Amino acid sequence: MRGSGDQRRRGRAEQAAALAVEARESAATAFYDMDQAQKYLLGRVTVFADLDAEAAAPAQREFAALSERADAAAVAYISVLDANDLDDDRDRGPAEFDTARRAFTAVTGRLREVDADLGRFAERLAPRMSRLEAALDRLPPRLSAAREAVAAADAAVAAARAAGMDASEPEAELARAREALSVLGSQGLGGLGLAGAMDQAEEVRRLAVVARETAEELPRLGEKTRNSLASVRTRAEMVAGRAEPVRRAMTLLLRNYSQACWQDLRGAPEAVESGVERARERLAEASAHVARNEWKPAQRALTAARTELNAADRRAGQVTGRVAELDAVAADPGRPAESARFAVRDAQRLAVAQPAGAAPHHARALDGLVERLERAPGRLSGTHPDYWAYLQELEAIKTAAGDVVARIRAERAGQA
């Protein structure tokens, strides 16, 4: 029969055992909470890095340090659990249960401290994750728009090919769109990040829209190119018809005026004819492209033909215009001089109308123009006057007078 002392010791042991088990359960709960928080945050940080690797880098470093502490706390908890197996049948005294309780209590505090730090980290991370996830909601519609644009472009290119048109250009754009879509599919958020994926989806859509619009434009482009071909052909015949008048005009220049009046126009009739010939060659190229429904190359050939015709037409105009100008000045040399004189007088009136009168530098410039006006008729001496040099000098005087007017007005504006 046991005495009352044994009963008291047994009672203390049972109480100590209950407290140790309670401490063990608290430690288990703390370990579970910390472990779940660590796993949850690992997923969040991983998503963060997928969405925005650059912005996530500091958070990854901070979480790595927290994760090391959590792993160390978990190891400590398991060590305490292994060292204090309260479920075996071994007879323990109150002191041993107290030791186990204190060990579990200490590791519980460590686990909870790490869990609290993980919680604070989660609070700091939450706003940034919320913004990213809100942006992430915009990605699926962009992906859908990109895929739909590629499908629409594919249909438009197929229709153009079926109609017998040269769809090489929209096909190339469509190929670039598909390549961009393939990059988006292969790399995804993990490789591109959220911003990169959004940009890539928009690039796919843009390229596909260009491909579709280019393909849809082909029928209209065909009609426009055929009309342009007919128009440029007509223009070529008109410019070709100017070659003979240019020859007659050059004959008049050579017969009636000195070499100085026409030497810069030497070879103009031949230049007009050769320009028309080159334009006709480009027209033949354009016609061949049109026959094959190759609208873009046809347009380039037509542009080249127009350039040749513009140059030939401009050269022809220089010759016929020169005859008209020289005939006019020969008939009345004073008329162009009067025009230049009016420009100089206009500049003089503006100069003297300034509050302080004409500025010295403006007065000197205008006086110089007056002197040039007085000397200009001297260019018309001799049997074959150089009317062209005379006209160029008068035009230079008018231009210089205009420059003086512009400077006076600019100075007045600056003073105001």
C-alpha positions in Angstrom: 0.0 0.0 0.0 1.4 3.3 -1.1 1.6 6.2 1.2 0.3 9.7 0.8 3.8 10.9 -0.4 3.6 8.6 -3.4 0.1 9.9 -4.3 1.4 13.5 -4.1 4.3 12.7 -6.4 2.0 10.9 -8.8 -0.3 13.9 -8.8 2.5 16.3 -9.5 3.8 14.1 -12.3 0.4 13.9 -13.9 0.0 17.7 -13.7 3.5 18.2 -15.1 2.7 15.7 -17.9 -0.5 17.6 -18.8 1.3 20.9 -19.0 4.1 19.4 -21.1 1.5 17.9 -23.6 -0.2 21.3 -23.7 3.1 23.0 -24.5 3.7 20.4 -27.2 0.4 21.0 -28.8 1.0 24.8 -28.8 4.4 24.2 -30.4 2.7 22.0 -33.1 0.2 24.7 -33.8 2.9 27.3 -34.0 4.9 25.1 -36.3 1.9 24.5 -38.6 1.1 28.2 -38.7 4.6 29.2 -39.6 5.0 26.4 -42.2 1.8 27.4 -43.9 2.8 31.1 -43.9 6.2 30.2 -45.4 4.7 28.1 -48.1 2.0 30.7 -49.0 4.6 33.5 -49.2 6.9 31.3 -51.3 4.1 31.1 -53.8 3.4 34.8 -53.7 7.0 35.8 -54.1 7.4 33.3 -57.0 4.3 34.9 -58.7 5.7 38.4 -58.0 9.0 37.4 -59.6 7.1 36.0 -62.7 5.1 39.2 -63.0 7.9 41.7 -62.4 11.4 40.2 -61.8 13.1 43.5 -61.3 10.6 44.8 -58.7 10.5 41.5 -57.0 14.3 41.2 -56.4 14.3 43.0 -53.1 11.3 41.0 -51.9 13.0 37.8 -52.9 16.1 38.7 -50.9 14.1 39.6 -47.8 12.0 36.4 -48.1 15.1 34.3 -48.5 16.4 35.5 -45.2 13.1 34.9 -43.5 12.9 31.5 -45.1 16.3 30.6 -43.6 15.0 31.6 -40.2 11.8 29.6 -40.7 13.8 26.5 -41.7 16.1 26.8 -38.7 13.1 27.2 -36.4 11.5 24.1 -38.0 14.6 22.1 -37.4 14.7 23.3 -33.8 11.1 22.2 -33.3 11.6 18.8 -34.8 14.7 18.4 -32.6 12.7 19.2 -29.4 9.9 16.9 -30.6 12.4 14.0 -31.1 14.1 14.7 -27.8 10.8 14.7 -25.8 8.6 11.9 -26.9 5.8 12.2 -24.4 3.8 9.3 -25.9 6.1 6.5 -24.9 5.4 4.4 -21.8 8.5 5.4 -19.9 7.9 6.5 -16.3 8.9 10.1 -15.9 9.1 12.4 -13.0 7.7 15.9 -12.7 11.1 17.4 -13.4 11.5 15.6 -16.7 8.0 16.8 -17.8 8.9 20.3 -16.7 12.1 20.2 -18.9 10.0 19.1 -21.9 7.5 21.8 -21.3 10.1 24.5 -21.1 11.7 23.2 -24.3 8.4 23.2 -26.2 7.5 26.6 -24.8 10.9 28.0 -26.0 10.6 26.6 -29.5 7.0 27.8 -29.7 8.1 31.4 -29.0 10.7 31.1 -31.7 8.2 29.7 -34.2 5.7 32.4 -33.4 8.4 35.1 -33.7 9.3 33.9 -37.2 5.6 33.6 -38.1 5.0 37.2 -37.0 7.9 38.4 -39.2 6.4 36.4 -42.1 3.0 38.1 -41.4 4.6 41.6 -41.5 6.4 40.7 -44.7 3.1 39.5 -46.2 1.5 42.9 -45.2 4.2 44.8 -46.9 4.0 42.6 -50.0 0.2 42.7 -50.3 -0.2 46.2 -51.9 2.3 45.5 -54.6 0.8 42.1 -55.3 -2.7 43.7 -55.5 -1.5 46.2 -58.1 0.2 43.5 -60.1 -2.8 41.1 -59.9 -5.1 44.0 -61.0 -2.8 44.5 -64.0 -2.7 40.7 -64.5 -6.5 40.8 -65.0 -5.9 42.9 -68.1 -3.6 40.3 -69.7 -6.2 37.7 -70.8 -8.2 40.2 -72.9 -5.0 41.4 -74.6 -4.0 37.8 -75.3 -7.5 37.2 -76.8 -7.2 40.3 -78.9 -3.8 39.3 -80.2 -5.0 35.8 -81.2 -8.1 37.2 -82.8 -6.1 39.7 -84.8 -3.8 36.9 -86.0 -6.8 34.9 -87.1 -8.4 37.9 -88.9 -5.1 38.6 -90.7 -4.8 35.0 -91.7 -8.2 35.1 -93.2 -7.5 38.3 -95.1 -4.2 37.0 -96.5 -5.9 33.8 -97.6 -8.6 35.7 -99.3 -6.0 37.9 -101.2 -4.2 34.8 -102.3 -7.4 33.1 -103.4 -8.1 36.2 -105.6 -4.8 35.7 -107.3 -3.1 38.7 -105.8 0.5 39.0 -104.7 0.2 38.8 -100.9 3.9 38.5 -100.1 3.9 41.7 -98.1 1.0 40.9 -95.8 2.3 37.4 -95.5 5.6 38.7 -94.2 3.8 40.9 -91.6 1.6 37.9 -90.6 4.7 35.8 -90.2 6.2 38.4 -87.8 3.0 38.4 -85.8 3.0 34.6 -85.5 6.6 34.7 -84.4 5.8 37.2 -81.8 2.9 35.1 -80.6 5.1 32.1 -80.4 7.6 33.9 -78.2 4.7 34.9 -76.0 3.5 31.3 -75.7 6.9 29.8 -75.1 8.3 32.3 -72.6 5.0 33.4 -70.9 5.0 35.4 -67.7 8.0 33.5 -66.4 10.2 34.7 -69.2 8.7 38.0 -70.1 7.2 39.3 -66.9 3.8 40.9 -66.8 4.9 44.2 -68.5 6.8 42.2 -71.1 3.9 39.9 -71.8 1.5 42.8 -72.1 3.8 44.5 -74.5 4.4 41.3 -76.5 0.6 40.7 -76.8 0.2 44.3 -78.1 3.0 43.8 -80.6 1.3 40.7 -81.9 -1.9 42.5 -82.3 -0.3 45.5 -84.0 1.6 43.3 -86.5 -1.5 41.3 -87.2 -3.6 44.4 -87.8 -1.0 45.7 -90.2 -1.0 42.4 -92.1 -4.8 42.3 -92.3 -5.1 46.0 -93.4 -2.4 45.4 -96.0 -4.2 42.3 -97.3 -7.5 44.1 -97.4 -6.0 47.0 -99.2 -4.8 44.9 -102.1 -8.0 45.0 -104.2 -8.3 48.8 -103.7 -4.6 49.1 -104.4 -5.0 47.2 -107.7 -7.7 49.6 -108.9 -5.7 52.6 -107.8 -2.5 51.3 -109.5 -4.3 50.6 -112.8 -5.7 54.1 -112.8 -2.3 55.6 -112.0 -0.7 53.6 -114.8 -3.1 55.1 -117.3 -2.6 58.6 -115.9 1.2 58.4 -116.0 1.1 57.0 -119.6 -0.9 60.1 -120.6 1.6 62.3 -118.8 4.5 60.7 -120.6 2.9 61.4 -124.0 2.3 65.0 -122.9 5.9 65.5 -121.8 7.2 63.8 -124.9 5.2 66.3 -127.0 7.3 69.1 -125.4 10.5 67.9 -126.9 10.0 69.6 -130.3 8.9 73.0 -128.8 12.0 72.8 -126.6 14.2 72.3 -129.7 12.6 75.3 -131.4 13.0 77.4 -128.2 16.7 76.4 -128.0 17.1 77.5 -131.6 15.7 80.9 -130.8 18.0 81.2 -127.8 21.0 80.3 -129.8 20.0 82.7 -132.6 18.9 85.7 -130.6 20.9 85.7 -127.4 24.5 85.4 -126.3 25.9 82.1 -125.0 25.8 83.4 -121.4 22.0 83.5 -121.7 21.5 79.9 -122.5 24.7 77.9 -121.8 23.2 76.4 -118.6 20.4 75.0 -120.7 22.7 73.2 -123.2 21.5 69.7 -124.0 18.0 70.4 -122.6 16.1 68.8 -125.6 18.1 65.6 -125.3 17.6 65.6 -121.5 13.8 65.8 -122.0 13.8 63.0 -124.6 16.0 60.7 -122.5 13.9 61.4 -119.4 10.7 60.4 -121.3 12.5 57.3 -122.5 13.5 56.3 -119.0 9.9 57.0 -117.8 8.5 54.7 -120.5 10.9 51.9 -119.3 9.6 52.3 -115.8 6.0 52.2 -117.2 6.8 49.0 -118.9 8.0 47.5 -115.6 4.9 48.8 -113.9 2.7 47.2 -116.5 4.4 43.9 -116.1 3.9 44.0 -112.3 0.2 44.9 -112.8 -0.3 41.9 -115.1 1.0 39.7 -112.2 -1.1 41.6 -109.5 2.1 42.8 -107.9 0.8 46.2 -106.7 3.6 47.4 -104.5 6.4 46.9 -107.1 4.1 48.4 -109.7 3.7 51.5 -107.5 7.4 51.8 -107.0 7.9 51.7 -110.8 5.2 54.3 -111.3 6.9 56.6 -108.7 10.1 56.3 -110.6 8.4 57.1 -113.9 6.8 60.2 -112.3 10.2 61.3 -111.0 11.7 61.1 -114.5 8.7 62.9 -116.1 8.8 65.7 -113.5 12.5 66.3 -114.1 12.0 66.3 -117.9 9.0 68.6 -117.6 10.9 70.9 -115.4 13.8 71.0 -117.8 11.4 71.8 -120.7 9.8 74.6 -118.7 13.2 76.1 -118.0 13.9 76.5 -121.7 10.5 77.9 -122.8 10.4 80.1 -119.7 13.9 81.4 -120.5 12.8 82.4 -124.0 9.8 84.3 -122.6 11.8 86.0 -119.9 14.6 87.1 -122.3 12.1 88.3 -124.9 10.3 90.4 -122.3 13.5 92.0 -121.0 14.8 92.6 -124.4 11.6 94.4 -125.3 11.5 96.5 -122.2 14.7 96.3 -120.0 13.2 98.9 -117.6 10.3 96.8 -116.4 12.2 94.2 -114.3 14.4 97.1 -113.0 11.4 98.9 -111.8 10.2 95.9 -109.9 13.6 95.6 -108.1 13.6 99.4 -107.5 10.1 99.1 -105.8 11.4 96.4 -103.5 14.4 98.6 -102.4 12.2 101.6 -101.9 9.8 99.6 -99.8 12.6 98.5 -97.6 13.9 102.1 -97.3 10.5 103.3 -96.2 10.3 100.7 -93.5 13.9 101.5 -92.3 13.3 105.2 -91.9 10.0 104.7 -90.2 11.6 103.2 -87.2 11.4 105.3 -84.0 15.1 106.1 -84.0 15.3 106.3 -87.8 17.1 103.9 -90.1 19.7 101.8 -88.2 23.2 102.4 -89.7 23.7 98.7 -90.7 20.4 98.7 -92.5 21.1 102.0 -94.2 24.4 100.8 -95.5 22.9 97.6 -96.9 20.1 99.6 -98.7 22.6 102.1 -100.0 24.6 99.2 -101.5 21.4 97.9 -103.2 20.8 101.3 -104.7 24.3 101.3 -106.1 23.8 97.8 -107.6 20.5 99.0 -109.2 22.4 101.9 -110.8 25.1 99.6 -112.1 22.8 96.9 -113.4 21.9 98.5 -116.8 25.7 98.4 -117.6 25.3 94.6 -118.1 23.3 95.3 -121.2 26.1 96.9 -123.2 27.5 95.4 -126.4 26.1 93.8 -129.5 24.7 90.7 -127.6 23.8 91.9 -124.1 23.8 89.3 -121.3 20.1 89.7 -120.5 20.1 86.7 -118.2 22.9 88.0 -116.0 20.9 91.3 -115.8 17.7 89.5 -114.7 19.6 87.5 -112.1 21.2 90.6 -110.7 17.8 92.3 -110.4 16.4 89.2 -108.7 19.3 89.1 -106.3 18.6 92.8 -105.4 15.0 92.0 -104.7 15.9 89.1 -102.5 18.4 91.2 -100.6 15.9 94.0 -100.0 13.4 91.4 -98.7 16.1 90.1 -96.3 16.6 93.7 -94.9 12.8 94.0 -94.4 12.8 90.6 -92.5 15.7 91.7 -90.3 14.0 95.0 -89.4 10.8 93.2 -88.4 12.7 90.6 -86.4 14.6 93.3 -84.5 11.4 95.2 -83.8 9.7 92.0 -82.5 12.7 91.4 -80.3 12.6 94.9 -78.8 8.8 94.6 -78.2 
